[in-house]
Amino acid sequence: MLTPADVLAQPPFLGRLLVDGEWRDAADGATLERRSPAHGQLVGVYAEAAAADAESAIAAARHAFDKGPWPRMKGAERAATLRAVAEGILTRKHELARMETLENGKPVAQALAEIEGAADLWHYAASLARTLHGDSYNTLGETTVGVVLRDPIGVVSIITPWNFPFLIVSQKLPFALAAGCTAVVKPSEFTSGTTVLLGEILLSAGVPRGVVNILVGVGSVVGEILVTHPDVDMLSFTGSTAVGKQAVARAAQTLKKVSMELGGKNPQLVFADCDFDAAVDAAAYGIYFNAGQCCNSGSRVLVQDSIADRFLAAIVEQSRDVRVGDPLAPDTQVGAITTEKQLNTILSHIEGARRAGARIALGGERIERPGMYIQPTVVSGVTPDMAIAREEVFGPVLSVLTFKSLDEAVVLANSTMYGLSAAVWSNDISTCIEAARRIRAGTIWVNTFLEGHAELPFGGYQQSGIGRELGRSATEDYTESKTLHLHIGKRTDWYVQKRVS
């Protein structure tokens, strides 16, 4: 097992572009660098794609779809390749986890769990490659049989963010491949390493040339082309709601299909009759996991007023014990903030809450040490009209609000523009079910938080996104349905019939 010193002593990773089955430098020779947000050390140097590289990658994906073998393979053959990718991921899981930790700043134990979870998604997608099917109708009369086919949609642009770079590409790419699509993938320029390593695994697993192309680059150049290009049939995007809105508007120029997984301001509703210790622990886990840089982060906790003071004291006490530090250390629970821009955004939200009259019950400051770290932060005295209660902070900052009744709790839960997820904590199952049914969000956890399974769909209401990922229909999202209307026997010519009569 490598020590943190061993990892940091290694030379920077050198990443290139994967286009048409070959590793290439950028057409103009440009490169970009990535420094560890936890250590400030150079950890990656990448070929930086320009417009010409994006055009080449799309052309390769287009040719691989129109002329290549992948869309025409049996589902069982595609499934075998996807299983090989999953096993390749597991074989290199420690390497992938270290890369993610260096570029993202998350604790290495969390990164490793992410890689293992991603491998499971590839295995699940392999099962769907064999079970994807259409439909048939023999109830349309003696002369008609109807058949509905599921055709792969074509070339898919996949744009992923920096907070869960390997997991999120694995929520998209294997399902597109299972359906028979080809793809061009653009990871965040801040966390490209694990996606480039995935390219190596894909080639080793036998994915044909041009089926998956990987471009490291910035959104204003590469992303713009992937969103607007007429040879791209679908866009699958995960990122902020603001950027997602822009992408939808740009993609509309060619009326390509879009799938959007965007932001959240997710509440945990804590009723007085809950398992108190479990709810406190879930509130801490929900906000400090991945340093709060998670679309599903439980950034609002709504507590019934009769236990509010006790709950606040308990969550502050537990937050004091959260271990913030070097993400390469095995016992670290909260690592570094991934980008300087995000660090400043988090601090500005905290200051805004302070000016609005909220109380910083714990934390609220940058930690004075090398790297970009923020103290675990609890904000109390929050009211629904405050920005800290409505806007996505994307950091380790928990807002505490109170309610009196279930009706008031549901109103509070639904009081933002988002609707990604929520949790309900109560030992009364009627309370749980009623609240869960009334909250407008794509996932509702009951007496737990931040659990996920490949079999369950994931996505949001309102401005948290468009469409769903995962679940048994995940491959269908990357298909078009085609109806075959089959006539049996001789067909009467209506013109001739009318003329004779």
C-alpha positions, 0 to 999 in steps of 0.5 A: 500500500502506497503511503501519502508521501509515496503518492506525492513523490510520483511524477505528474500523470500525462494524459492525451486525447482518445480519438478514433481508438488512438491516443493523440496530442491536441491538434494545436499542441496545447496542454493544461495542468492540474494541481492538487487542491489539497497539496498544491502540487502538480499532479496532471498534464493533459493535452487540451482539446480545441475545436478541431479535436472535437470535430475529429472526435464527433466524426469518429463517433459518427463513423463508428455508429453508422459503419462500425460493428458496435450498434450491430452486435448482439446484446450478449456481445456488448454485455461481455465487453461491458463486464470486461470494463467492470473487471478492468476498473476493479483491477485498477481501483486503487490507482483510480482512487488515488488519481481521483483524490489527487485531482478532486481533494476527496478522502481516498477511502471515499474515492475508493468506494466511488470506484467500486460503486462505478464498477457495479454500474458497468456490471448492471449496464451489462445486464441491461444490454441483454434485456433491452427489448421492444414490444409487439401487438397481435390485437390489432385485427387479423390483417395487422401485427405491430412491432415496436423496436428500440434503436440506439439513438446514435452519437451521445455527447457526455459532459461530466463535472468535477465532484464525482468524475468517475461515478458520474461518467459511469452513470451515463456511458455504460448505459449508452454503450449497452444500447448500442450508441457511440460517445464523445466524453468530456470530463471536467478539466479539473478532474480528467485523470480517471476518465482518461484512465477509463479510456485505457480500460475501454481499449483493453476490454475490446471496445472498438475504435471510435465507439468512445472518444475522450476529450480533455478541455474547457466547456467554452470550447469543447463543450460548446461543440458537443452541445450544438453539433448536428452530428450529435444525437443526444446530450447527457449533462451533469453540472450546475443548473445555471450551466444546464439551462444554457446547454439546453438552450444551445442544444435546442438549435438541433433539437437533440435529445437532452438528459440533465442532472443538475443542482439540489437544495435537499432537505432532511425533515426531522420529526420529534419522534425520530431515532434521534441519534441516527438522524443527527448522524445522517445530517452530519454525513449528508452535509460533510460527505465529499465536503458537501460538493454533492448534488444530493448533499443534505444541505438543509435540515428541517427540525420539528421545533420541540427538539430543535435546540437539542438537535442543534446542540447535537449536530454542532457537537458531532461536527466538531469531531469531523476529521478534516485533513489530508485526503490521502490519509485513510482516516480523513472524513473531509478533504479539500475543496476542489477549486478555488472558485468553489472555495470563494463561492462557499465563503461568500454564501456563509458571509451572506448568511451572516449578513442576513441575520443567521448565526454561524453556530460552528465553523464558517472560516477557511482553515489556515493550512496548505491547500483549500479547506473549509471548516465544517459549518453549521448555520442556525437561525435560518429563515426560508427567505434567506439565500442560504436556505434556497441556493445551492452552496455546494460545500460543508455548510449545513442550514438548520430551519425549524417547523411546527407541523407536517404541513409546514415541513412539506411547504418548507421542503418544497420552497426552492426551485430544486427537487432532487432528493429529500429525507424523512425521519420519523418512527411513525410510518404514516408521517413518513409516507405522507411527507414522502408523497407530498415532497416534490423530489426525485428521491425520498429517503425514509430513515436513511440518507445518501444510499444508492442502488443501480436498480433505482432511477435517479433524477430530479423535479423542477430545476434539478434536471430532465430525465432519469439515470439508472434503473431498468429503463436506463438503456431505453433513455439512449434509444429511439422507439420505432414502430413497424406496422405489418400488414398480412395478406392482400391490401385493398387499393382504396382508389381502385375500390372507390372508382369501381363503386 
